[in-house]
Amino acid sequence: MTADSAPAATAVTEPEDKETLGSFAWFVVKLALAVFVFRAFFFSFYSIPSESMLPRLWNGDYFIAAKWPYGYSKWSMPFDLPLIPGHILGSLPERGDVVVFKHPVDHVDYIKRVIGLPGDSVAMRGGQVVLNGVPVKRVQVGDFILPVSPNTSCAWGARNAAATGQRACDYLRFRETLPSGKSYDTLDFGPTLQDNFGPIIVPEDTVFVMGDNRDNSMDSRFPAKPEGGVGLVPEELLVARASAMVWSTDGSASWLKPWSWFTAARWNRFGEGI
């Protein structure tokens, strides 16, 4: 075989295994977009920073909330991005729903329970809700014992107790049942000024909300002002409906002590519905 008839050499190249910077950047963009869509339209995560929703929600609880039940507005978007004009696909909550909403004045996230809908008459007499002229069923049940921890201290009106073998707060607890049959527990510290309120008629496109910790909640019984009452909450400021607990901590964890992340967890609260 002559040199002229020898087979031609074929160039072979190995496939590029290394991911280019551009493809990695595109992956990050797609991931960020997926997270944004999830948070904006499906579910978002929130934490409880106070005791206004005791006994159901404790300071240090983390929960997931559904974004679609009440429609969408710019307040539904992460960082309040003005991507949606007005309020679309809006729907009123049901009485008894635990809702996340934007404060009407400073637009900070708040969480309360819906008590009154548009057209309802809402009042309180001696700590008992009066809805459309009819007292809401309220029955005292066993006391609520709340262990003292770094993020939980006994509020005004609570009695120190040792029923659990450790320092704890002992609160009077009542089971409240709405006309629909929905029940939930509330707390009562005794006679206070806010035990008597109204009546008022809830205007169109607004809802009346209250905290379950009735004597330690700045809610629709108080005029809306920053870091204070919320007044009547416009429907378009409703952001999400609280769904389930995903984490809870008593506040004793330290970043420098990884084992404390586990000892501080309130494991019995994980996965509970709200």
Secondary structure, 3 states (H helix, E strand, C coil): CCHHHCCCCCCCCCCCCCCCHHHHHHHHHHHHHHHHHHHHHCEEEEECCCCCCCCCCCCCEEEEEECCCCCECHHHCHHHCCCCCCCECCCCCCCCCEEEEECCCCCCEEEEEEEECCCCEEEEECCEEEECCEECEEEEEEEEEEECECCECCCCCCEEECCCCCCEEEEEEEEEECCCCCEEEEEECCCCHHHCEEEEECCCCEEEEECCEHHHCCCCCCCCCCCCCCCCEEHHHEEEEEEEEEEEECCCCECCECCHHHHCECHHHCCCEC
